[in-house]
């Protein structure tokens, strides 16, 4: 007799929705226990989160809140959104406690929560930098740039994570008081204004899911629908940068600041999920499809321009000038996850996989405590680091604008909640990681060394319906020995399931409209995009060309266990004096050489040198 998994609405998930085609399984129901991701989560919990609190102390973020709470004397330090990094850290710490309870971590959470609560004003307002610099009369006077709603959103998300993982309501009480203040202040017949940086939309919907207070969902919907009606332009700012040029329901693509755009889209997806708004969901489907086909790097990176940290035009995807902010990949994952919950379509899980293993993971070092803000797909050997965010500086322990490090921490500590769902009488497995999945009376054990090995074995004490995502790249995949189609889900009901995903390296090209890499190729294996880094190659990486039809072979492990690939290339001619534009300029005339490639996410963990994902054909 087979077991039917219950529809379980987890209270320990980053998006605990009871609506949509799929219902998330959260921490405690899904546990990563080994394989690729467990060591990264361990380093995140043991090293990154504790050191992150130290960095927030050094940078002054924590002191701002103490001063707003009346503890000590001084002036606000750092950017106007400094509070948000504290709240992301609190969220990361809460998910980490839910994943791996630790009394010292709980003590840290509670102590910092006390400071945040003490900094809150009687009417619910809370923003330490605004309170210290401008006083009560300065509230919401520069909402385009002040990030007051952005900080509030991250506080609310931290509060929801905290109550779900620790049971403590202290921060939730602060969040409710702040949200009630926002409900009383903004909307039709009140203050008609929107924050320049979305995130409040996602947060209010999640607070509604936690509390059942419909006013929070209604305000989130109002903020979504207020976009694109000239509010920001009336303040004298260009609306495109702020995703405010076109109403969300009418937009056909994302534009402007990449993190702002995907955070807004994720919040709009939350609103569509909870209200059943199919028109809004259809608009978001169109926007996601257009972004994915014309404005996304092969790594899943988002944002082609340093200017404005922005999306570019269609097919404007230069590898060397890619901004591809780590936070944008995280926001892209959050948006895709909500689209997956709403629709159940495998393409969103495929997108999460690409962003997760490449665009996101490149943002943190193998040690777990050094970061990239910007993630280009090419770094020239003679690159000059003209900005503190340039990868030519190497990975850094913190940034003046420190949005990415705590964002990475909260993503890794909540990662278990992005792997599986229930729905249609089955358990869906979207991402493959060694661990345990529980849904009601159903318990599944997943054994795999993915992505290094394509074998995924799933067992249960009682046969149950399981739907397995077959990635779009996995031609030749089999389930229990039978070949299956790619790009969707395969439903299986058995006590033992054997999934085999072929990991033959692939050489891929780009749409010719992506001018910057026309005639170039990249190497992929499974979900991983590969890069050629100078540390592994004798030939000058800036001058390498890949030979046509060159075999790509798997080689020995490097960098603590990554799978490297080898191919054949041509070294090129190197630097030539004189005018570079001539009729007889040759692409490559040098000697044949071996080419070694490593996973893109693992680059810049040794000395900083030339790197490139796209290689010209010889």
Beta strands, then each sheet from edge to edge (+ up, - down):
strand 1: 23-24
strand 2: 30-32
strand 3: 378-379
strand 4: 420-423
strand 5: 426-429
strand 6: 435-439
strand 7: 442-448
strand 8: 455-470
strand 9: 478-479
strand 10: 482-483
strand 11: 488-500
strand 12: 506-509
strand 13: 520-525
strand 14: 528-533
strand 15: 545-546
strand 16: 553-558
strand 17: 562-570
strand 18: 592-599
strand 19: 611-612
strand 20: 615-617
sheet 1: 1+ 4- 5+ 8+ 7- 6+ 2-
sheet 2: 1+ 4- 5+ 8+ 11- 9+ 10-
sheet 3: 3+ 19- 14+ 13- 12+
sheet 4: 3+ 19- 14+ 18- 17+ 15- 20-
sheet 5: 3+ 19- 14+ 18- 17+ 16-
end
